[in-house]
Amino acid sequence: MKIAFYAPMKPPDHPVPSGDRTIARGLIQALIRRGHEVEVMSRLLTRYAWLRPVTFLKFCLELHLSRRQAARYRPDLWLTYHTYYKAPDLLGPAVSRRLGIPYFIVEGSHAPRRGKSLLTRPGFLYNRRALLTAAHVFANKKADLPELHGLLPDDRISYIPPGIDTLAFRRMPEEGDHLRMTLGIPPSAVVVCTAAMLRPGRKAEGVRTVIDALGNLRRHGITAHLLVAGDGPGAPSLRRLAAAKMDGAAHFLGRLSHDQMAGAYSASDLFAFPGIRESLGMVYLEAQAAGLPVLAYRNGGVAEAVQDGITGMITHLYDEEAYTAALERLIRDENFRARLGKAAVRFVEERRNIKEAVRAMEEVFSRRLEQRNQP
C-alpha cells in the first residue's frame, strides 16, 4: 500500500525527543518493513492553531501543497497519527476527501468537555470533524474508548496498544559495561536509570522524585548510582539537587539518541520515573525491552505499559514514601529485579511489539479498501 502520513502534533523528524515523535517514527518504520510505501505529507504543527494567525496562513498554503503532493503520490489511504483538541488534524480530512481515499487515525481521542470552553472549542470541533471523517480510528489508550464509542459506531474503532521496535532496545551488555566504565561506576554497583525532557513541570518533578528517593535511601546506607537521560531548562536545578543528595553518584547524560538510550538502559539495573500524567509511557516499554523492571506511579497510561508486580512496581500517585520503599526493594533484591526484568522482556516482545500493532492495522486497511472498491 502507498500511505500518506501526517502527524499534526509533532512530525517524525522533529528535533525535540518525545513519546509522540517516537511513536510516529516507529510506526513509519514498521510500515516500511512490512513492505508499504510511506510519505510524510506535511510538517505543519497545529497546536492551538486557531490562536495563531500565522499558523492559519501556513495552513492555507500547506493545504494547497499537501493536495498537490498527495495527487502526485497517489496514495491508497491517508494515515494521521495523534489528533486531539489541542492539535487537531486540519489537513487529512480535506485532502483524503478530495482524492477519494479512506482516512485513518492512530491515537484519536474525543473530549466533549473541551467543547464547552471558548479557548478549546475550535480545536474540539476540528478534531471532532476529523474523527467523524475517519473510516477507522485506532485508539492506543483504553481511557479514550468510552468517549470514542459515544461518537462513532463500534465497527469504526479498534483498541491497539502502543508498541515499539523491541530489537532497537534489546540489552547490549558490552555497551552497558563501557558506559559504566566511562562514568566510573563500579561493576557491582546498582544503577537506576531515569529519562525525561527536563523541562519545568511534571517531567522535572518526576526526576526530582527519583533523586529525593535515592537521597533518602543513601542516608540509610542504601546506595545506588543514577543515570539521568534528557536535557532541558530544568536540568541545572536538578543537577544541584543531585549534587546535594547523592554525593557524586548521579550522572547527567544529556539528550540521547535512540542508540544511546539503548546503551543507557544496558548499563542499568532498573528504570525509575514516576510518570505524572503520563499518557502512554513509551519510555517504560523501551526500558522493559532492555530487561529493566520499572517503577512508576499509578496514573495515566502507566498501567497499560507496566504490569504491576510482574514487570515492575506501581505505587499510588504522589505517595513518595511508598515510591521510596518500592525503590529500596528493587535496589536490595537482585533476584526480584531479575525476575521482573525477564518478564518485562517477554511482555514487550509478545504484547507491545509494534509489528503486531501494524499487522492489526493492515487487516483494517485491507478491509476498508475492499469495501471502498466494491460496486
TORDRENNU-35570 format. One record per residue: residue in three letters; x negated, y, z negated of N, C-alpha, C, O in turn. Coordinates in steps of 0.2 Angstrom, whole numbers, plus 5000, padded with zeros to 4 digits. Layout:
N
alaXYZXYZXYZXYZ...
END
This chain:
375
met499649945000500050005000499650065000499050064997lys499850115003499550185003499950224998500550234998ile499550254993499850284987499650354986499050364986ala500150404986499950474985500050484977500550464974phe499450504974499450504967499350584965499050624968tyr499650594959499650664956499750654948500150614946ala499350694945499350704938499450774935498950804935pro500050804934500150874933499850894926499650954926met499750854922499450874915498650884915498450934913lys498350834919497650834919497450794925497550734924pro497150814930496950774936496350724934495950744929pro496250674937495750624935495050644936494650614932asp494950704939494250724939494150784935493650824936his494550794930494550854926493850844921493750794919pro493550904920492850894917492950874909492450854906val493550894906493550884899493850814898494450794900pro493550764894493750704892494450704888494550744884ser494850654890495450644886495750584888495550544892gly496250564883496650504885496950504891497050454895asp497250564893497650574899497150564905497350524910arg496550584905496050584911495850504911495850484916thr495750474905495550404905496050364908495950314912ile496750374907497250334910497350344917497350294921ala497350404919497350424926496850384930496950354935arg496150394928495650364931495650284931495550254937gly495850264926495950184925496450164930496350104933leu497050194930497550174935497350174942497450134946ile497050234944496750234951496250184953496350144958gln495850174948495350114950495650044950495450004954ala496050034945496449964945496849954952496849904955leu497150014954497550004960497049994966497249954971ile496550024966496050014972495749944972495649914977arg495549924966495349854965495849804967495649744970arg496449814967497049774969497149774977497549744979gly496749814980496749824987497249884990497349884996his497449924986497849984988497350044990496850044987glu497650084994497350144995497650204991498250204990val497250244988497550294983497150364985496550364986glu497650414986497350484987497650534983498250534982val497250574979497550624975497850684979497450704983met498450694978498750744982498650814980498650864984ser498550824974498450894971498150894964498150844961arg497750944962497450954956497851014952497551044947leu498351034954498751084951498951064944499251014943leu498751104939498951094932499651134931499651194932thr500151104928500751134927500951154920501551174919arg500451144916500651154909500951224908500551274909tyr501551234905501851294904501851344910501751404910ala501851314916501851354922502351404923502151464926trp502951404920503451454921503251514917503551564917leu502751514912502551564908501951604912501651654909arg501651574917501051594920501251614928501251564932pro501351674929501451694936500951674941501151654947val500351674939499851654944499851574946499751554951thr500051534941500151464942500751454947500751414951phe501251494946501851484950501651504957501951474962leu501251554958500951574965500551514968500651494974lys500151484964499751424966500251364968500051334972phe500751364964501251304965501551314972501551264976cys501751374974501951384981501451364986501651334991leu500851384985500351364990500151284990500151254995glu500151254984500051184983500551144986500451094989leu501251164985501751134988501651124996501751074999his501451184999501351185006500751135008500851095013leu500251135004499651105006499751025004499550985008ser500051004999500250934997500650905002500650845004arg501150945005501650925010501250905016501350855020arg500750945018500350935024499850875023499850835028gln499550875017499150815016499450755016499250705019ala500050755013500450685012500750665019500750605021ala500950715023501150705030500550675034500650625038arg499950695033499450665037499250595034499050555038tyr499250595028499050525024499550475026499350415026arg500150495026500750445027500750395022500750335023pro500850405016500950355010501550315010502050335013asp501550255007502150215006502550245000503150235000leu502150274996502550294990502150354986501550354987trp502450384982502150444978502150414971502650394968leu501550424967501550394960501250454956500750484957thr501650474951501450534947501350504940501650464937tyr500750524937500550504930500750554925500450614926his501150544921501250584915501650654917501250704918thr502250654917502650714917503050724911503450674909tyr503050784908503450794902503650864902503350904906tyr503950884897504250954897503651014897503851064899lys503150994894502551044894502251054901502051104903ala502150994904501850994911502250944916502050894917pro502850974918503250934922502950934929502550974932asp503150874933502950874940503350914944503950904945leu503050964947503351014951503350994959503651024963leu502850944960502750934967503050864970503350864975gly502950814966503150744968503850744971503950714976pro504350764967505050754969505150794976505450764980ala504850854977504950884983504650854989504950844994val503950834988503650804994503850734995503950725001ser504050694990504250624992504950634995505050595000arg505350674993506050684997505950705004506250685009arg505450755005505350775012505050725016505250715022leu504650675014504350625018504850565018504750515022gly505350555014505750505013505450445010505550385013ile505050455005504650395002504850394995505050444992pro504850334992505050324985504550354980503950364981tyr504850384975504450424970504450384963504950364961phe503850374960503750334954503450374949503050424951ile503550364943503250394937502950344932503350294930val502350354930502050324925501950364919501750424920glu502150344913502250384907502650444908502450504908gly503350434909503850484909504150484903504350434900ser504350544900504750554894505250604895505150644899his505750594891506350644891506450664884506650624879ala506450734883506550754876507150804876507050864877pro507750784875508350834876508350894871508550944873arg508050884865507950944861507550994864507651054862arg507150984868506751034871507151084876506951134878gly507751054878508151094882508551154878508851194882lys508451154872508851204868508451264866508651314864ser507751264868507351324867507251354873507051324878leu507251424873507151464879506351454881506251464887leu505951444876505251434878505151374882504751364887thr505451314880505351254884505851224888505751174892arg506451264889506951244893506751234900506951184904pro506451284903506251274910505851214911505951174916gly505351194907504951134908505451074907505351024911phe505851074902506351024901506751004908506850954910leu506951064911507451054917506951024923507250984926tyr506351054924505951024929505750954928505850914933asn505650934922505450864920506050824921506050764924arg506650844919507250804920507450794927507650744929arg507250844931507350834939506950784941507150744945ala506250784939505850734941506050664939506050614943leu506250654933506450584931507150564935507150504936leu507550604936508150584940508050574947508350534950thr507450604950507250584956506950524957506950484962ala506650494952506150434952506550374954507150364951ala506250334958506550274960506450224954506850184953his505950234950505750194944505350234939504850274942val505450234933504950264928504650204923505050164921phe504050204923503650164919503450204912503150244912ala503750174907503650204900503050164897503050104897asn502550204894502050164890502050174883501550154879lys502650204880502750204873503450184872503950204875lys503550144867504150114865504650174863505250174864ala504350224860504650284857505050324862505550354861asp504750314869505150354874505750324877506150354881leu505850254875506350214879507050244877507450244882pro507250254871507950274870508150334873508750334876glu507750384874507950444877508050434885508450454888leu507550394887507550374895508150334896508450344902his508350284892508950244893509550294893510050274896gly509550344889510150394889510150434895510750464897leu509650434900509650474906509750434912510050454917leu509350374912509350334918509650264917509650244911pro509850234922510050164922509450114920508950134921asp509650064916509150014914508749994919508149984918asp508949984925508549944930508049994934507749974938arg508050064931507550104934507050124929506650174929ile507050084923506550094918506150034916506549974916ser505550034915505149974913504650004907504450054908tyr504549954902504049974897503449934899503449874899ile502949964900502249934902501749974897501550024898pro501449934892501049964888500349984891500149954896pro500050034888499450064892498950014892498849974887gly498450014897497949964897497349994899497350054902ile496749964898496149984900495749934904495949874904asp495249954907494749904911494349874905493849904903thr494449814903494149784897493349774898492949784894leu493249764905492449754906492049814905491449804904ala492349874906492049934906491749944898491349984897phe492149914894491949924887491749864883491749864877arg491549814887491349754883490649764879490249814881arg490549724874490049744870489349724873489249674876met488849774872488249764875487649764870487449824868pro487549714867487049714861486349744862486149784858glu486049744868485449774869485549854869485149884866glu486049874872486149944872486249974865486050024863gly486649934862486849954855486249954850486149994846asp485749904851485149904847484749954849484349984845his484649974855484250034857484550094854484050134852leu485150104854485450174851485250174844485050224841arg485350114840485250114833484450134832484350174828met484050104836483350114835483150184837482750224833thr483450214842483350284844483550334838483250384837leu484050314835484350354829484050344822484150374818gly483650294822483350274816483750234811483650244805ile484250204814484750164809484450094808484350054813pro484350074802484150004801484549954804485149964804pro484349894806484749844809485249814804485749794806ser485049814798485549794793486149834791486549814787ala486049904793486549954790487249944794487249924800val487749954790488449954793488550024797488350074794val488750024803488850084807489550094808489950044811val489850144807490550164808490550214814490150264814cys490950204819491050244825491650284824492150254823thr491650344826492250384827492150434833491650444835ala492750444837492650484843493250524844493850504842ala493150594846493750634847493450704850492850714850met493850734854493650804856493650844849494250854846leu493150874848493050914841493350984841492951034841arg493950984843494251054843494651064836494951014833pro494751124834495151134828495851104828496151114834gly496051084823496751044823496750974821496250954817arg497150934823497250864821496650824823496450774820lys496250834829495650804831495150804826494850764823ala494950874824494450884820494650864813494250844809glu495250864811495550844805495450774804495250744798gly495550734809495450664809494650644807494550604803val494250674811493550664810493350684802492950654799arg493550744800493450764793493650714788493350694783thr494250674790494550624785494050564785493850544779val493750554790493250494790492550514786492350474783ile492350574788491750604784491850604777491450584773asp492450634775492650634767492650564764492450554759ala492950514768493050444765492350414764492150384759leu491950424769491250394769490850434763490450404760gly490950494763490550534757490750514751490350504746asn491450504750491650474743491450404742491250394736leu491350364747491150294746490350294744490150264740arg490050344747489250354746489150364739488650344736arg489550414736489550424729489550364724489350364718his489850314727489950254723489550194725489550144723gly488950214729488450174731488650124737488250084738ile489150144740489350104746489150144752489550194754thr488650124756488350164761488550144768488550084769ala488550184773488650164780488450224784488450284782his488150214790488050264795488650284799489050244800leu488650344801489250364805488950394812488550434812leu489250364818489150394824489750434826490350414826val489650504828490250544830490150554837489650594839ala490550534841490550544849491050594850491650594848gly490850654854491350704855491050774854490550774850asp491250824857491050894855491650944856492150924858gly491451004854491951054854491851104849491351104845pro492251154849492151214844492251194837491951234832gly492451134835492551114828491851074826491851064820ala491451064830490851024829490351054823490151024819pro490251124824489751154818490051144811489651124807ser490651154810490951144803490951074801490751054795leu491051024806490950954804490250934803490150894798arg489850964806489150944805488850964798488550934795arg489151024796488951054790489251004784488950994779leu489850984785490250944780489850874780489750854774ala489650844786489250784786488650794782488350744779ala488250844783487650864780487650864773487250844769ala488250894770488350894763488550834760488350814754lys488850784764489150724761488850664762488950614759met488450664768488150594770487450594770487150534772asp487050634767486350634766485950604772485550564772gly486150634778485750614784485950554788485650534793ala486550524786486750464789487350474794487650424796ala487450534796487950554801487550574807487150614807his487750544813487350564819487850584824488350554826phe487850654826488250684831487950674838487450694839leu488350634842488050614849488250664854488050654860gly488750704853488950754858489450714863489750664861arg489650744868490150724873489750664877489250674879leu490050604877489850544880490250524886490850534887ser489850504891490250474897490550404895490350374890his490950374899491150304898490650254896490650214892asp490150254901489550204900489250224893489050174890gln489150284891488850304885489250284879489050264874met489950284880490350264875490350194873490350174868ala490250154879490150084878489550064874489550024870gly489050104875488450094870488550114863488250084859ala488950174862489050194855489450134852489350124846tyr489950114855490350054852489949994850489949964845ser489449984855489049924854488549934848488249884846ala488349994847487950004841488350004834488050014829ser488949994834489350004828489649934826489649884830asp489949934820490249884817490949884816491349834815leu491249954816491949964816492050034818491650074819phe492750044820492950114823493450144818493950104816ala493350204816493750234811493950304814493550344815phe494650314815494850384817495650374815495950334818pro495850424811496550424809497050424814497550394814gly496950464819497450474825498050504823498650484824ile497950564820498550604818498950624824498750664829arg499550604824500050614830499750594837499750624842glu499350534836499050504842499650474847500050434844ser499650494853500150474857500050404860500550364859leu499450384862499350324865498850284862498850224861gly498250314860497750284856497250244861497150184859met497150274867496650234871496050224868495750174870val495750264864495150254861495150194857494550164856tyr495650174854495750114850495650054854495350004852leu495950054860495850004865495149994867494949934867glu494850044868494150044870493750014865493349964866ala493750034859493450004853493549934852493049894851gln494149914853494349844852494049804857493849744856ala494049824863493749794869492949774867492749724870ala492649814864491949804862491949764855491349754853gly492449744853492449694847492449734840492249704835leu492649794840492649834834493349824831493849844834pro493449814824494049824821494149894820493749934820val494849914820494949984820495350004813495749964811leu495250064811495550094805495850154807495550204809ala496550164806496950214808497550234804497650194799tyr497850284805498450304801499050274805499050264811arg499650254802500250234805500650294807500950324803asn500650314813501050364816500950364824500450324826gly501350394827501250404835501250334838501650294836gly500850324843500750264846500250214843500050164847val500050234837499450184835499650114834499250074836ala500250104832500450034830500549994837500549934837glu500550024843500649994849499949974852499849934856ala499450014849498750004851498349954846497849934848val498549954840498149914835498649874831499149894829gln498449804830498849764826498649754819498049734818asp499049784815498849794808498749724804499149684805gly498149714802497949654798497749604803497449544801ile497749614809497549564814496949594818496449554819thr496949654821496449684825496149744821495649774824gly496449764816496249824812496649834806497049784804met496549894803496949904797497349974799496950024801ile497949984797498350044797498650064791498950024787thr498450124789498750154782499250204783499250234789his499550224778500050274779499750344781499250354779leu500150384784499950444787499750494781500150494776tyr499150524781498850564776498750534769498650574764asp498750474769498550434762497850424763497650374764glu497450474761496750474761496450424756495950394757glu496750414750496550364746496550294749496150254748ala497150274752497250214755496750204761496450154762tyr496650254764496150254770495450244768495150204771thr495250274762494650264760494550194757494050154758ala495050164754495050094751494950044757494649994756ala495350054762495350014768494650014771494349964774leu494350074772493650084774493150044770492650014773glu493250054764492750014759492849944761492249904761arg493449914761493449844763493149824769492749774770leu493249864774492849844781492149854780491749814784ile491849894777491149904776490849844772490349824774arg491149824767490949774762490949704765490549664764asp491549694768491749624770491549604778491949624782glu490949584779490749564785491149514789491249524795asn491349464785491749414788492449434790492649414796phe492749484786493349514788493249554794493749544799arg492749594795492649634801492549584807492849604812ala492149534806492049484812492749454814492849454820arg493149434810493749404811494249454815494549434820leu494249514812494649564816494449584823494749594827gly493749584823493449604829493549554835493649574841lys493549494833493649434838494349444840494549434846ala494849454836495549454838495649524842496049514846ala495249574841495349634844495149624852495549644856val494649584853494449574860494949534863495149544869arg495249484860495749444863496449484865496749474870phe496649524860497249564860497149614866497649614871val496549644867496549694873496449654879496749674884glu496149604880496049564886496749534888496849534894glu497049514883497649474885498349524886498749504890arg498349574882498949614881498849684883499349724884arg498249714884498149784885497649794891497249834891asn497649744895497249744901497549784907498149764909ile497249834910497549874915497749834921498249844925lys497449774922497549734928498249704927498649704932glu498449684921499149664920499649714921500249704924ala499549774919499949834920500049844927500649854929val499549844931499649864938499949804942500349824946arg499849744940500249694943501049694942501449684946ala501249714936501949734934502149784939502749784941met501749844939502049894943502049874951502549894954glu501649834953501649814960502349784962502649784967glu502549734957503149704958503749754959504149744963val503749804955504249854956504249894962504649904966phe503549914964503449954970503749914976504149934980ser503549844976503749804982504549794982504849804988arg504849784976505549784976505849844979506349844983arg505649904976505949964979505849974986506350004989leu505249964988505149974996505549925000505749945005glu505649864998506049815001506849845002507149845007gln507049864996507749894996507849955000508349965004arg507249995001507250055005507350035012507650075016asn506949985014506949965021507549915023507549905029gln507949895019508549855021509049905024509149965022pro509349875029509849915033510449925029510949965032
END
